[in-house]
Amino acid sequence: MNHRLLASAAAVAALVATSAAAQDCTFDAEIPDFTQEQIDALYECISDDLAAGYAQGDNAWATEYRSWGAAATGPAAPGFHSNRFLNTFVNEVGYEAYIQYEEDDESFEMPVGSVIAKESYSLREGAPRPGPLFFMERAATADYPDTDGWIYSAVQPNGNPMNISQSFCHDCHGGYAFSDSLGYPAFEVRLSQ
């Protein structure tokens, strides 16, 4: 009987803890009104779920991207990628070049082999919702002239591959010719240089 009572008490405690955590991850503010503290709290609520979901598939980058360099202090208010919050990571090959945030040099090119990962998520009905994990891989421009040397890909929140149109992605990224097709994180979350 003591075991049943302990098991019941543990179940109730777990339910209360889960309910408290769920309450902490409900947001009433409109996204344009979010403070950086609210943006950070929202990311804290969904961060583990993003990494776990992306890692369920067989994409090697989706399981290792969190070990890469963070390209910002954290996510900023949403804008691009369907108005989702984004958090950017860059592999060792491209990290130092990326965090220079070159924006006025059309001759600037990321090193071949650079891979950029962008976590994405949104806020729906006051709760965080995972979005795709987007990748940009830098290849030789001559090998991929239609996308200025970039290969775009993504995985869904459950880790499954996502069908990506190279031209659709590059139609937007190509507008950043002054920065090798890179739309950098917002100024307020860029790393100090």
C-alpha positions in Angstrom: 0.0 0.0 0.0 2.9 2.4 0.7 4.2 1.8 -2.8 0.9 2.7 -4.3 0.7 5.8 -2.2 4.2 6.8 -3.2 3.5 6.1 -6.9 0.4 8.2 -6.8 2.1 11.0 -5.1 4.9 10.9 -7.7 2.4 10.9 -10.5 0.6 13.9 -9.0 3.9 15.8 -8.5 4.9 15.1 -12.1 1.5 16.3 -13.3 1.8 19.5 -11.3 5.4 20.1 -12.5 4.3 19.5 -16.1 1.3 21.9 -15.7 3.5 24.6 -14.1 6.0 24.3 -17.0 3.2 24.5 -19.5 1.9 27.6 -17.8 5.3 29.2 -17.9 5.4 28.6 -21.7 2.2 30.5 -22.5 2.6 34.0 -23.8 -0.1 36.7 -24.0 1.8 39.5 -25.7 1.6 40.1 -29.4 4.9 39.2 -31.1 5.7 42.8 -32.2 5.5 43.8 -28.6 7.8 41.1 -27.3 10.7 42.2 -25.2 14.1 40.5 -25.6 13.4 38.8 -22.2 10.2 37.3 -23.6 11.9 36.2 -26.7 14.6 34.5 -24.6 11.9 32.9 -22.4 10.1 31.6 -25.4 13.3 30.0 -26.8 14.0 28.5 -23.4 10.5 26.8 -23.6 11.1 25.3 -27.0 14.9 24.8 -27.3 15.1 21.2 -26.1 12.0 20.2 -28.2 13.6 21.7 -31.3 16.9 19.8 -31.0 15.2 16.5 -30.0 12.7 16.7 -32.9 15.3 17.5 -35.6 17.5 14.7 -34.4 14.8 12.0 -34.9 15.7 11.8 -38.6 18.9 10.7 -40.3 20.3 14.1 -41.2 23.8 14.3 -39.6 23.8 18.1 -39.5 20.5 18.0 -37.5 22.1 16.0 -34.8 25.3 18.0 -34.6 24.4 21.7 -35.4 24.1 22.6 -31.7 27.8 21.8 -31.3 28.6 24.5 -33.9 29.2 28.1 -33.2 26.2 30.2 -32.2 26.0 33.1 -34.7 24.0 35.4 -32.4 23.3 35.9 -28.7 19.9 34.2 -29.3 16.9 34.6 -31.5 15.3 38.0 -32.3 11.8 39.0 -33.1 10.6 37.2 -36.2 10.8 38.4 -39.7 11.9 36.2 -42.6 11.1 32.5 -43.1 7.4 32.9 -42.8 7.6 35.2 -39.8 9.2 32.6 -37.6 11.8 33.2 -34.8 15.2 32.1 -36.0 18.4 31.0 -34.2 21.5 30.6 -36.3 24.5 28.2 -35.9 27.5 27.9 -38.2 30.0 25.0 -38.6 33.7 25.4 -37.9 34.5 25.9 -41.6 32.5 29.1 -41.9 32.0 30.4 -38.4 34.7 33.1 -38.2 33.8 34.4 -41.7 30.1 34.5 -40.9 30.4 36.4 -37.6 32.1 39.3 -39.5 28.6 40.0 -40.8 29.9 41.3 -44.1 27.2 43.5 -45.6 28.8 45.9 -48.0 31.3 43.8 -50.0 30.0 42.0 -53.1 33.4 40.2 -53.4 32.9 38.6 -50.0 32.3 34.8 -50.1 31.9 32.3 -47.4 34.4 29.4 -47.5 33.4 26.3 -49.4 32.2 23.7 -46.9 30.5 26.3 -44.7 27.1 25.1 -43.4 24.6 27.4 -41.7 21.7 26.0 -39.6 18.7 28.1 -38.7 16.3 26.7 -36.1 12.8 28.1 -36.6 9.7 28.2 -34.5 6.6 30.3 -34.1 4.0 31.4 -31.5 0.5 30.1 -32.1 -2.4 30.6 -29.6 0.2 31.8 -27.1 2.3 28.6 -27.2 5.6 27.9 -29.0 5.4 25.7 -32.1 8.5 24.1 -33.8 9.3 24.9 -37.4 11.8 23.5 -39.8 15.6 23.5 -39.4 16.9 25.2 -42.4 20.4 24.7 -43.9 22.6 26.6 -46.3 25.7 24.8 -47.6 28.4 26.7 -49.4 29.7 25.0 -52.5 31.7 26.2 -55.5 29.8 28.9 -57.4 30.8 27.3 -60.7 29.1 24.0 -59.5 25.8 25.8 -58.5 25.7 29.0 -60.6 21.9 29.3 -60.4 22.1 29.7 -56.6 25.5 31.5 -56.4 27.1 28.5 -54.9 24.5 27.8 -52.2 22.6 24.5 -51.6 19.5 24.9 -49.6 17.9 22.1 -47.5 15.8 21.6 -44.4 14.3 19.0 -42.1 10.9 19.1 -40.6 10.3 19.4 -36.8 10.1 15.6 -36.6 13.5 15.2 -38.4 12.1 14.1 -41.7 13.6 15.7 -44.9 11.7 18.6 -46.2 11.3 19.2 -50.0 13.0 22.5 -50.8 12.9 24.4 -54.0 16.4 25.8 -54.6 15.0 28.6 -56.8 12.4 29.5 -54.1 15.0 29.9 -51.4 17.5 31.7 -53.6 14.9 34.1 -54.9 15.0 35.7 -51.4 18.6 35.0 -50.5 19.8 36.3 -53.9 18.7 39.7 -52.8 21.6 39.8 -50.4 24.3 39.8 -53.1 26.2 42.4 -51.0 26.7 39.7 -48.3 27.1 36.4 -50.3 23.4 35.7 -50.1 23.3 35.8 -46.3 20.5 37.4 -44.4 22.3 37.8 -41.0 20.6 37.8 -37.6 19.0 41.0 -36.5 21.5 43.7 -35.2 20.2 43.5 -31.6 21.4 39.9 -31.3 24.6 39.9 -33.3 27.8 39.0 -31.4 29.9 41.9 -30.4 32.8 42.3 -32.8 
